[in-house]
Amino acid sequence: MKYLKQFFLIIVISFFGELLHWVIPLPIPASIYGIILLFTALVTGLVPLAAVKETGKFLVEIMPVMFIPAAVGLVDSWPLLRESWLPYLLVTFVTTVAVMGVTGLVTQAVIRAGKEKHHD
């Protein structure tokens, strides 16, 4: 029952992300609004971490399975992609490296800030 409550809470927050996407005319996916709402609720303490921890961990563990439909879609679209596969591959590689680099820098900054806050 605990998992159902946690999953329901995540779904409700995702629904509010959908509502924000519908109300705010920006080209931002509804899932991003939902993530921002959940993050804000966790940081402010409105939603305690224990209220979503186990289900969040489960969802992260099964995340690779969620990429299967996208991969199947790419295979299904191969006739359209065949002529321009190199640009797609280059863009994918460059953006992946950029995201990894920025993520590493942000992580280092957060760790440093946490250490400085801990020493003060």
C-alpha positions as CSV (number, residue, x, y, z in Angstrom):
1,M,0.0,0.0,0.0
2,K,2.9,2.3,0.7
3,Y,4.1,2.0,-2.9
4,L,0.7,2.9,-4.2
5,K,0.5,6.0,-2.1
6,Q,4.0,7.1,-3.1
7,F,3.2,6.4,-6.8
8,F,-0.1,8.3,-6.5
9,L,1.7,11.3,-5.1
10,I,4.2,11.3,-7.9
11,I,1.3,11.0,-10.4
12,V,-0.5,13.9,-8.8
13,I,2.5,16.1,-9.0
14,S,3.0,15.0,-12.6
15,F,-0.6,16.0,-13.3
16,F,0.1,19.5,-11.9
17,G,3.1,19.6,-14.3
18,E,0.6,18.8,-17.2
19,L,-1.6,21.6,-16.0
20,L,1.3,24.1,-15.9
21,H,2.2,23.0,-19.4
22,W,-1.3,23.7,-20.6
23,V,-1.5,27.1,-18.8
24,I,2.1,28.4,-19.5
25,P,2.8,28.9,-23.2
26,L,6.4,28.0,-23.1
27,P,8.1,25.2,-25.1
28,I,8.9,23.2,-22.0
29,P,7.7,19.6,-21.6
30,A,5.1,18.9,-18.9
31,S,7.5,16.3,-17.4
32,I,10.0,19.1,-16.7
33,Y,7.3,21.1,-14.9
34,G,6.5,18.1,-12.9
35,I,10.1,17.5,-11.9
36,I,10.5,21.1,-10.9
37,L,7.3,20.9,-8.8
38,L,8.5,17.7,-7.1
39,F,12.0,19.1,-6.5
40,T,10.5,22.3,-5.0
41,A,8.1,20.3,-2.8
42,L,11.0,18.1,-1.5
43,V,13.3,21.1,-0.9
44,T,10.7,23.1,0.9
45,G,9.6,20.1,3.0
46,L,6.0,20.2,1.6
47,V,6.6,16.6,0.6
48,P,9.0,14.7,2.8
49,L,11.5,12.5,1.1
50,A,10.1,9.4,2.8
51,A,6.8,10.0,1.0
52,V,8.4,9.2,-2.4
53,K,11.7,7.5,-1.7
54,E,11.0,3.9,-2.3
55,T,8.9,4.4,-5.4
56,G,11.4,6.9,-6.8
57,K,14.2,4.4,-6.3
58,F,12.1,1.7,-8.1
59,L,11.4,4.1,-11.0
60,V,15.1,4.9,-11.4
61,E,15.9,1.2,-11.3
62,I,13.5,0.4,-14.2
63,M,14.4,3.5,-16.2
64,P,16.5,1.6,-18.8
65,V,13.4,-0.4,-19.7
66,M,11.6,2.8,-20.5
67,F,14.1,3.5,-23.3
68,I,13.1,0.4,-25.2
69,P,10.0,2.0,-27.0
70,A,12.2,4.9,-28.1
71,A,14.8,2.5,-29.5
72,V,12.1,0.5,-31.3
73,G,10.8,3.8,-32.7
74,L,14.3,4.5,-34.1
75,V,14.6,1.1,-35.7
76,D,11.1,1.5,-37.1
77,S,12.2,5.0,-38.5
78,W,15.4,3.7,-40.1
79,P,14.3,4.2,-43.7
80,L,13.8,7.9,-42.9
81,L,17.1,8.2,-40.9
82,R,19.3,6.2,-43.3
83,E,20.2,9.2,-45.4
84,S,21.2,11.5,-42.5
85,W,22.4,9.1,-39.8
86,L,25.8,10.8,-39.4
87,P,24.5,14.3,-38.4
88,Y,22.2,12.6,-35.9
89,L,25.0,10.6,-34.5
90,L,27.3,13.6,-34.2
91,V,24.6,15.7,-32.5
92,T,23.9,12.9,-30.1
93,F,27.6,12.4,-29.2
94,V,28.3,16.2,-28.8
95,T,25.2,16.8,-26.6
96,T,25.9,13.7,-24.5
97,V,29.4,14.9,-23.8
98,A,28.2,18.4,-23.1
99,V,25.5,17.1,-20.7
100,M,28.0,14.9,-18.9
101,G,30.5,17.8,-18.6
102,V,27.9,20.3,-17.3
103,T,26.5,17.7,-14.9
104,G,30.0,17.0,-13.5
105,L,30.7,20.7,-13.0
106,V,27.4,21.3,-11.3
107,T,27.9,18.2,-9.1
108,Q,31.3,19.4,-8.1
109,A,30.0,22.9,-7.3
110,V,27.2,21.4,-5.1
111,I,29.7,19.2,-3.3
112,R,32.0,22.1,-2.7
113,A,29.1,24.3,-1.5
114,G,28.0,21.5,0.9
115,K,31.5,21.1,2.3
116,E,31.8,24.9,2.8
117,K,28.4,25.0,4.5
118,H,29.4,22.0,6.7
119,H,32.6,23.7,7.8
120,D,30.9,27.0,8.7
